[in-house]
């Protein structure tokens, strides 16, 4: 599945905490690429944004690092990251120009700027 196909599919889905949100969206992209589920411990176990209120960086680091997904320093298309947007953290996928993120109103694309990427992982192999 290409990133474009994945984004088109995600754009048709309704936001649902624990099923299709800014945590499961990048985690499912990792599953598409054959990695173990980085969010297996949390998937389906929350029904609002309360687990993310203190930030997502630690949750993503625990999940993606324990799944063996390598960290990325210079992000490229298809990388997953935790980004900072107006003081809030979100899990997102880099499109090569923007970050795609699932928001309560649906899929959004955020312009990238220096310092917004808190941590990133190289999901695509090869």
Protein Blocks (a to p, Z undefined) as FASTA:
>chain_A
ZZklmmmmmmmpccdehkaccklmmmmmmmmnopacfklmmgopacbfklmmnojklmmm
mmmmmnopacdfbdcehiacdddeehiacddddehjaccdddfkbccdddddehkambdc
dfbgZZ
